[in-house]
């Protein structure tokens, strides 16, 4: 019989004493190290696509496309500012991942808002 305290995993081990799980999301190479361009390039592409679609949506509405344009530009600017900060690469990449998720989610929410307003718009009698 083996001693549970000598096992690499188990309830007797504190989380920081257990070996790193390579399948854990926080242990992925994209978050641990690497260039910030892996977050900035897709964010810039998403921002460009969103800007084109919001510009096209000006023919339908005015307020929601303006909100969308301001939102995606602010989120991209925040991502650029975070990428230029000095410090721990892991913390920087985690922040960029969160900003990328917020950028994508916010752009989708505004697109759904534009779609919902146009679907629910009452057709004029005529």
C-alpha positions as CSV (number, residue, x, y, z in Angstrom):
1,X,0.0,0.0,0.0
2,X,1.3,3.4,-0.9
3,X,1.4,6.5,1.2
4,X,-1.2,9.1,-0.2
5,X,1.1,11.9,0.7
6,X,3.7,10.6,-1.8
7,X,1.2,10.4,-4.7
8,X,1.5,13.3,-7.3
9,X,-2.3,13.9,-7.2
10,X,-4.8,13.6,-4.4
11,X,-6.6,15.4,-1.6
12,X,-3.6,15.5,0.6
13,X,-1.8,17.8,-1.9
14,X,-2.4,21.5,-2.1
15,X,-3.3,22.8,-5.6
16,X,0.2,24.5,-5.9
17,X,1.9,21.2,-5.0
18,X,0.2,19.2,-7.7
19,X,1.8,18.9,-11.2
20,X,0.6,21.3,-13.9
21,X,-2.2,19.8,-16.1
22,X,-1.2,20.4,-19.7
23,X,-4.9,20.3,-20.8
24,X,-5.9,23.1,-18.4
25,X,-6.9,26.3,-20.3
26,X,-4.6,28.5,-18.2
27,X,-1.6,26.3,-19.1
28,X,-2.0,26.8,-22.9
29,X,1.0,28.3,-24.8
30,X,-1.2,31.2,-26.1
31,X,-1.6,32.4,-22.5
32,X,1.8,31.5,-21.1
33,X,4.1,33.3,-23.5
34,X,4.4,34.6,-27.0
35,X,3.8,37.7,-29.0
36,X,0.8,39.9,-28.4
37,X,0.2,39.9,-32.2
38,X,-1.6,36.6,-31.8
39,X,-4.4,38.6,-30.1
40,X,-4.1,41.9,-31.9
41,X,-4.3,40.6,-35.5
42,X,-7.6,38.7,-35.0
43,X,-8.9,41.6,-33.0
44,X,-8.1,44.0,-35.8
45,X,-9.7,41.8,-38.4
46,X,-12.8,41.4,-36.3
47,X,-12.9,45.2,-35.8
48,X,-12.5,45.8,-39.5
49,X,-15.4,43.4,-40.3
50,X,-17.6,45.0,-37.7
51,X,-16.8,48.5,-38.9
52,X,-17.8,47.6,-42.5
53,X,-21.0,46.0,-41.3
54,X,-21.9,48.9,-39.0
55,X,-21.2,51.3,-41.8
56,X,-23.6,49.3,-44.0
57,X,-26.2,49.4,-41.1
58,X,-26.3,53.2,-41.3
59,X,-28.8,52.7,-44.1
60,X,-31.1,51.0,-41.5
61,X,-30.5,52.9,-38.3
62,X,-28.3,55.5,-36.7
63,X,-27.8,55.0,-33.0
64,X,-26.9,51.3,-32.7
65,X,-24.2,51.4,-35.5
66,X,-22.6,54.5,-33.8
67,X,-22.6,52.6,-30.5
68,X,-21.1,49.6,-32.2
69,X,-18.4,51.6,-33.9
70,X,-17.4,53.4,-30.7
71,X,-17.4,50.1,-28.8
72,X,-15.1,48.1,-31.2
73,X,-12.7,51.0,-31.6
74,X,-12.4,51.5,-27.8
75,X,-11.9,47.8,-27.2
76,X,-9.2,47.6,-29.9
77,X,-7.5,50.7,-28.5
78,X,-7.5,49.1,-25.0
79,X,-6.0,45.9,-26.4
80,X,-3.2,47.9,-28.1
81,X,-2.6,49.8,-24.8
82,X,-2.4,46.5,-22.8
83,X,-0.1,44.9,-25.4
84,X,2.4,47.8,-25.1
85,X,2.6,47.6,-21.3
86,X,5.7,46.1,-19.8
87,X,5.4,43.2,-17.4
88,X,4.6,39.5,-17.2
89,X,3.7,38.0,-20.6
90,X,1.2,35.6,-19.0
91,X,-0.8,38.3,-17.4
92,X,-0.7,40.4,-20.5
93,X,-1.9,37.5,-22.7
94,X,-4.7,36.7,-20.2
95,X,-5.9,40.3,-20.3
96,X,-5.8,40.3,-24.1
97,X,-7.8,37.1,-24.2
98,X,-10.4,38.7,-22.0
99,X,-10.5,41.9,-24.1
100,X,-10.8,39.8,-27.3
101,X,-13.7,37.9,-25.8
102,X,-15.4,41.2,-24.7
103,X,-14.8,42.7,-28.2
104,X,-16.4,39.7,-29.9
105,X,-19.3,39.5,-27.5
106,X,-20.0,43.2,-27.6
107,X,-19.9,43.3,-31.4
108,X,-22.3,40.4,-31.5
109,X,-24.7,42.0,-29.0
110,X,-24.9,45.2,-31.1
111,X,-25.4,43.2,-34.3
112,X,-28.3,41.3,-32.6
113,X,-29.7,44.6,-31.4
114,X,-29.7,46.0,-34.9
115,X,-31.3,42.8,-36.2
116,X,-34.0,42.8,-33.4
117,X,-34.9,46.4,-34.0
118,X,-35.3,45.8,-37.7
119,X,-37.3,42.6,-37.2
120,X,-39.7,44.3,-34.7
121,X,-40.1,47.5,-36.7
122,X,-43.8,47.9,-37.6
123,X,-44.4,48.2,-41.3
124,X,-46.3,51.4,-42.1
125,X,-49.9,51.1,-43.3
126,X,-50.3,52.2,-46.8
